[in-house]
Amino acid sequence: MIEILKASMEHSKEEGYLGQVQFKVEGHEHPYEITLQSKRGKDDWSYALNFLQESGKEEDIEAVEDLLEDDEWFDMLVDAAQKTIVK
C-alpha cells in the first residue's frame, strides 16, 4: 500500500531528530513527502505531510492523513528514516 522512495534522517543536540521520507501510496496519482521531527527520537513525533513535486487532490492527502493515524503505517515511515541515521 505504501512504497518508500527515499528516506533520510539527521540528529543534532539542538534540533533532535529531523527526517524526511518520500513515498507513494497505491492508487494515488502523486507521491508524498513527510517531514518528521522529534526531540528524543521516541514516541513524540510531529510531522508535516505534503505532495512531493506537484499538488494533487485534497481528498488524496486527507486519505493519507487518515492512513497515518494507524500507528503501523506511521511507524513504518519513521523506521525507514531512522535506519538512515549515521552513528
C-alpha positions as CSV (number, residue, x, y, z in Angstrom):
1,M,0.0,0.0,0.0
2,I,2.9,2.4,0.8
3,E,6.1,2.3,-1.2
4,I,9.1,4.2,0.2
5,L,11.1,6.0,-2.5
6,K,13.7,7.7,-0.4
7,A,14.3,8.3,3.3
8,S,16.8,10.3,5.4
9,M,17.3,11.4,9.0
10,E,19.8,13.6,10.9
11,H,20.3,14.1,14.6
12,S,21.7,17.2,16.4
13,K,21.7,18.1,20.1
14,E,19.9,21.4,19.3
15,E,17.1,20.1,17.0
16,G,16.8,16.5,17.9
17,Y,15.8,14.1,15.1
18,L,14.8,15.5,11.7
19,G,13.9,13.2,8.9
20,Q,12.2,13.1,5.6
21,V,10.5,10.2,3.7
22,Q,9.3,10.3,0.1
23,F,6.7,7.7,-0.6
24,K,3.9,6.6,-3.0
25,V,0.5,5.3,-1.9
26,E,-1.2,2.6,-4.1
27,G,-3.9,4.1,-6.2
28,H,-2.8,7.7,-5.7
29,E,-1.6,9.7,-8.7
30,H,1.1,11.8,-6.9
31,P,3.8,10.8,-4.4
32,Y,4.2,12.4,-1.0
33,E,6.9,13.6,1.4
34,I,6.6,13.6,5.1
35,T,8.9,15.6,7.3
36,L,9.4,14.1,10.8
37,Q,10.8,15.8,13.9
38,S,11.3,14.6,17.5
39,K,13.5,15.9,20.3
40,R,14.2,12.4,21.7
41,G,13.5,10.1,18.8
42,K,10.9,8.1,20.7
43,D,7.1,8.4,20.5
44,D,6.9,12.2,20.4
45,W,7.0,12.7,16.6
46,S,5.5,15.7,14.9
47,Y,5.2,15.7,11.2
48,A,4.2,17.7,8.1
49,L,2.7,15.9,5.1
50,N,3.0,17.4,1.6
51,F,2.8,16.3,-2.0
52,L,6.3,15.6,-3.3
53,Q,6.5,17.5,-6.5
54,E,3.1,18.8,-7.6
55,S,-0.1,19.2,-5.9
56,G,-2.8,16.5,-6.1
57,K,-6.3,16.2,-4.9
58,E,-7.2,17.4,-1.4
59,E,-9.1,14.2,-0.7
60,D,-6.0,12.2,-1.5
61,I,-3.8,14.0,1.1
62,E,-6.7,13.7,3.6
63,A,-6.8,9.9,2.9
64,V,-3.1,9.7,3.6
65,E,-3.6,11.7,6.9
66,D,-6.2,9.1,7.9
67,L,-3.8,6.3,6.9
68,L,-1.1,7.8,9.1
69,E,-3.3,7.7,12.2
70,D,-2.7,3.9,12.1
71,D,0.5,3.5,14.1
72,E,1.6,0.7,11.9
73,W,1.9,2.9,8.8
74,F,3.3,5.9,10.6
75,D,5.9,3.8,12.4
76,M,6.9,2.3,9.1
77,L,7.8,5.8,7.8
78,V,9.6,6.7,11.0
79,D,11.6,3.4,10.9
80,A,12.6,4.0,7.3
81,A,14.0,7.4,8.2
82,Q,15.7,6.2,11.4
83,K,17.5,3.4,9.5
84,T,19.4,6.1,7.6
85,I,21.0,7.8,10.6
86,V,24.8,7.5,10.6
87,K,26.1,6.8,14.1
